[in-house]
Amino acid sequence: MLRVNRILLLGATALALLGVCAGFTVAAGSGDPKRDALRRQSAAVLRLAKLGLPIYCGGGKGNYVAFTFDDGPGPYTQQLLQVLARHRARATFFLIGQNVIKRPQLAKLELRYGAVGQHSWSHPVLKGLPPELLDYQLRKPQDTMRRVLGRRVRLFRPPFGARDAAVDAKAKELGLLQVLSSVDSGDASEPSTPSAEKIAQNLSDRVKPGAIVLLHENITGTPSIRGLDMFLPMLKSRGLVAASVPELLALDPPTVSDVRKGPANC
């Protein structure tokens, strides 16, 4: 376990260096490119969070794609991070609060591979919850992840994508940007998990510039990760770069008009 963690940490360092080459920086002449890039990403997230509306995709004018993974951290997390390291890809992980408590070191490790958001405390359907329960489901993981990760989480994805006006309002109140998706990999949409080959084909057919892609790192396990492993070389051959959601929003942001159009804009 220690050896695997060491390998993953080395991979994370390589990915951080790759970020400079992949365009995750600001214009030349800035004092600290990495810090400036993080400022731009934070500003992009905060600007959109203030709208109180979910986002489904980036602007679609660049060459960036955001892969997102729900339901972790879990037993397949290290396998997923090894795939990302091998392909020098970055991603965003929407973590369940209870899982973060069980596997805090994996949550910290995922942060090195892109960005981390919250996926509620225990993964219920949030739509229609009484106000006090809705507050608990969003506020408790905020507090927990800030303690574990040492920073405030700004991204949020509702379980099952189920939202209503109350969910939107609570996310806005907590300063969270609600992130949905424009591409479903299909890895958790069938009675039984599809094969890795089918998941890779879905990605090949559906992914385009600006996409935010829905995948899972826990409930579907190996087929999802193998499907991603098969697809990432295809992504590169198309001239596309796997970025985190904040990187996508800083480098290829949707306009306010785009966000108001919802999924129809993607």
N, C-alpha and C positions, 0 to 999 in steps of 0.2 A: 504493500500500500504506500509506504514511504517513498519507494523508488518511483512508482507511478506518479505520485504527487510532484516529485522532483522533475520528472520529465514534462509534466503539464506546465509547471511553473516556467521551465526553460522555453517551452512553446509559447507561453503567454508573453514572455519578454521579446521573443522574435516577432510576435504579432504586433506588439507595440511599436517596434522599430519599423515593421512593414507599413504601419499606418501612415508614416511620413511619405513613403514611396507611393502609397495607394491614393494619396490626395487628402488625407485626414488632417490638413493643416490650413493655416491662413496664408495670405500672401507673403512673399519674401520680404524681409526687413523687420519682421516682428521679433521681439526679444526672445521669446520662448515658444516655438511653434506648437509644441504639445499642449502647453497651458492655454495658448490662444485658441487652439482647436476646441478644447474642452469648454472654454468660455462661449464660443460660438454655438456649440451644441446645447449647452445649458440655456442660452438665450433663446434658441429656436424652440426648445421644449416649453419654456415659460411663456413665450409669446402665444403659442397655440393653446396652452392650458387655460389661459385667461378667457378664451372663447367659450369654454364650458361645453364643447362639442367633441365627439370622438373623431379621430382621424383613421382613415382606411389605407392611405398610400402616400407616397411622396409626390413631387411635382411631375415625375415621369419625363423630365427633360435631360437627365444625366445618365450615368451608367451604373447606378447603385441599386442594390436590392437588399431588403432587410429580412433576414430569416429570424423568426421568433419561435421560442420553445416554451410551451406551457407545462405546468404541473410539477416542476421540480422543486428543489433538488431531490434526486432519487437514486435507485440502484444502477441506472444507466448513464448517470451524469458524466462520469469519468470517461466512458466509452465515447460519448458525444464530444467531449472536449478534445479527445485524441484525434477525432476526425477533423474538427475545426482546425486544430494545430497543423495537421498534415497538409491541409489545403490552404493554410494561411487565411482563413475566413473568420470574420467576426459576426456576432449575433446578439440577440436580446433574449433574456430569460425571464419569463413571468412566473414568479415563485409563489407557492402556497405558504402562508405564514407558519402553519404547523410543521411543514417539511423543513423550513429554515431552522426551526428549533431543534429538530432531530439531526440535521446535517449542516451545522453552521460553517464548517470548513469548506464544504463544497459550494455553499452560497458565496463565500469570499472568493473562491477560485473562479467561479463563473464570472464574477465582476471583472476579472482580468481579461476575459475573452470578449468584452463588449460592454453591454449595459444590462442592468437588472431592474425589473419592475415587480410590482406585486399583483397577485392573482386571488386576492381575498384571504381570509384567515383559514377557512376550512372548505372552500369550493362549493358553496350552495348556489342555488339560483337566487341572485340578488333582486331581480325584478319582483316587486310586490311585497318585499320584506317589510315588517314594521320598522318605523324610523330608528328605534333603539338598536335593533338587530343589524340593520344596514350600517349604522354608525360603527358598531362593534366589528363587523366583518371588514371594514375598510381602515378603521383607525388602529386596531390592534396589530395588524401586520406592519403598518407604518412605524409604530413604536418599536416593534421587535426587530425589524430590518435595519432601522437606524442604529439600534444598539449593537447588532451583530456586524453590520458592514461599516459602521462608523461614518455614515453619510445618510442624507435624506433621500428617500426614493421618490422620483417624480413621475414614473410611468405606472399605468394601471390597466389591466385587462379584466373585464368582468367574466366570470366563469360562463362557458357556453355562449359567450357573446350576448347574454341576456341583459338588457338595460331598459330603463324607462326614465322619465323626467326626474324621479327621486334619486336614481343612481347617478345621473348626469350632474345633478345639483350637489350631491355629496362629494363626488370626485372634484368638482370645481372648488368647493369649500376647503378641501384638504390640499389644494394646489396640485392636483394630479392631472396629467394628460392621459385621457382614455384612448388606448390604442387597440383598434380592431384589426382587420386584415382585408386585403383585396384578393388574396390567393389562398385557397384551401388545398393543402397537399393531399387531403383525403385519408390521412393516416388514422383518423379516429371517427370516420363518418359512416362506416359500414358495420354490419352485424359482427363481422370478424375482421381483424386487422388485415388490410391488403398486403400483398407481398412487397418486398423492397423494390422489385422491378416495376410494379404498378405505381408505387409512390414516386419513383424516379421519373416514370413516364408522365405522371400528373404534373410534376414540377416542370418537365421539359415543355409540356403543352401550354402551361398557364403562366409561367414566370415571365415578366417583362420589366423594363426599367421603371423604377419607382415603386415596385410591388412591396407590400408587407405580407410575408408568407407565414401561414399558420402551420406549425408542427408541434409535436409533443415529445417530451424527453422521458416520460415516466410510464404512462399507461400503455403505450404501444411499443416502447422499448426498441429492440434490435431492428425490426423492419424499417422503422422511421429513420434510424441512424444509418443503416446500410443504404437506404434509398437516397439519403442526402449525400453519402459518400460517393455513390454512383453518379449523382447529378452535378456535383460541384465542378468536375472537369468540363462538363458541357457549359456551365455558366461562364467559366473562364474563356472558353473558346468563342463565346458570343461577345466578349469584351466587357462583361459585367463584373462588378465587384460586390462581394458580400460584406455589408456594413451593418453596424448597429442602428437601431431606430434613431437615436440622437444624431448619429453621423449622417444618416439619410436626410433628416429634417434640416440639418445645417447645410448640407451640400446640394440638395435638390428639394427645397421646401415647397409644399403646396401653398397656394395663395389662400387668403381668407375665403374668397369666392369658391375655391376648390373644396375647402373643408365644409362649407355650408351645403354643397351639392351631395356630400356623403359618398357612398360607394359608387354612385352613378358617375362620379368624376374619374374613377379608376379604370 
